[in-house]
Amino acid sequence: MSEGSRLDPWVDAYAARARGMTASEIRALFAVASRPEVVSLAGGMPFVSALPLDTLADTAARLVRDRGAEVLQYGSGQGDVTLRGQILDVMSEVGISAHPDDVIVTTGSQMALDLVTRVFCDPGDVVFVEAPSYVGALGVFRSYECDIVHVPMDADGLIPEALAEAITQARADGKKPKMLYTIPNFHNPAGVTQTTDRRERILQIATGEGLLILEDDPYGLLGFDGTVPRAIRADDDQQVVYLGSFSKTIASGLRVGWAVAPHGVREKLVLAAESAVLCPSNYAQLTVSEYLATQPWREQVKVFRELYRERRDALLDSMEQLMPPGTTWTHPAGGFYSWVTLPEGLDSKAMLPRAIAALVAYVPGTGFFVDGQGHESLRLSYCYPDPDRIREGVRRLAGVVESELEIAQTFGTARVLRDAEGPENPSPNMN
Ligand SMILES: Cc1ncc(COP(=O)(O)O)c(C=O)c1O
């Protein structure tokens, strides 16, 4: 039987890997959620208006005027060498020391996720991911037909013993464990951070099992108390590919991220990148490079930290005051997200249309799993709306949860448990 729309005459022609690329039914709801009257706690958009926009405008204009022939030309597939040197400076914050040759600049870290998976994963290879995990990474792993296995986490991040068990189980099932994808800092969507002990243990397990660690760290510099957790890659330059991004510390629209990888892997990544895009945008890279060279970028990161801390506080305080008993949530020490667990019996996906009717949006937990988990949870983002809007959003959401509880008490539980449901792909910009 063919899948997809009957209106699409190409339905039977698509490659097997396109089967995993499906839009969810909640996507349409997000079109409504972007209306101004809806408080969206759904999207993970950084608050770029806090940047020195005039300065960035001058930088971009100056680059074209003074170095137009270079800026508007093709560049190196590996990325601009000056920028690669500056990236080392940024990574020194998380304890990583490397050589500019170890770095490849990519079109956001999203592209690096794609390249690493392309280079390492055959269909059926097992990729271990946290439970829950980042929607955009799940989409990549699915498109390369990986066998995605969720590994439980708690308030201290991924549970190492659960990883070891999952690896043993995969081998017992005759599968090929290939890599662990992890977001150790200020997790998207769980809002938790891996402890140092756990990082060490996870590295030990991965090394013993010959498992590549793909360490994704777009939020590492956004810890609210100013401490920057040490990267796993800082302790092993052979077992780990580290991904970084300027999306949350400068501007997501510039689409500049990077990977740092062992030498042979880095060479493969450059070849894969050249076949995908020839080279990353010189204009974007040099804008970042100029900004890093001429602006107090660490001060700007502090501005972002303060701004997001205030918003995190607005979210947590108002949930504390307003959410019905039985609702729990994580307390992020940095980043953009809190993971909320609803009172027993409620279903975040079933509740979403009611929430949007009440003019508040979130992402249902099911979007962050490939195996049908997540009905009892949802992700709230506090990065974009201002604190007053966040409080108003929580007030509306608390009202919706309360009326769901009343309905559940009257008619029985609302949750419909489904077997092995596909992932949601809620929307490309719900990241
Ligand atoms: C965990 C995680 N990884 C990767 C990305 C992609 O970021 P970039 O803008 O660098 O492509 C995001 C974006 O939200 C993210 O949350």
PDBQT file of the ligand as one rigid body, heavy atoms in Angstrom, charges set to zero:
ROOT
HETATM    1  C1  LIG A 501      19.508  20.489  20.869  1.00  0.00    +0.000 C 
HETATM    2  C2  LIG A 501      19.580  21.235  19.587  1.00  0.00    +0.000 A 
HETATM    3  N1  LIG A 501      20.471  20.859  18.665  1.00  0.00    +0.000 NA
HETATM    4  C3  LIG A 501      20.582  21.497  17.500  1.00  0.00    +0.000 A 
HETATM    5  C4  LIG A 501      19.770  22.576  17.197  1.00  0.00    +0.000 A 
HETATM    6  C5  LIG A 501      19.936  23.239  15.864  1.00  0.00    +0.000 C 
HETATM    7  O1  LIG A 501      20.538  24.468  16.000  1.00  0.00    +0.000 OA
HETATM    8  P1  LIG A 501      21.162  25.286  14.814  1.00  0.00    +0.000 P 
HETATM    9  O2  LIG A 501      20.386  26.547  14.743  1.00  0.00    +0.000 OA
HETATM   10  O3  LIG A 501      22.586  25.495  15.194  1.00  0.00    +0.000 OA
HETATM   11  O4  LIG A 501      21.048  24.481  13.553  1.00  0.00    +0.000 OA
HETATM   12  C6  LIG A 501      18.824  23.002  18.121  1.00  0.00    +0.000 A 
HETATM   13  C7  LIG A 501      17.921  24.121  17.817  1.00  0.00    +0.000 C 
HETATM   14  O5  LIG A 501      17.035  24.464  18.511  1.00  0.00    +0.000 OA
HETATM   15  C8  LIG A 501      18.731  22.322  19.346  1.00  0.00    +0.000 A 
HETATM   16  O6  LIG A 501      17.854  22.691  20.291  1.00  0.00    +0.000 OA
ENDROOT
TORSDOF 0
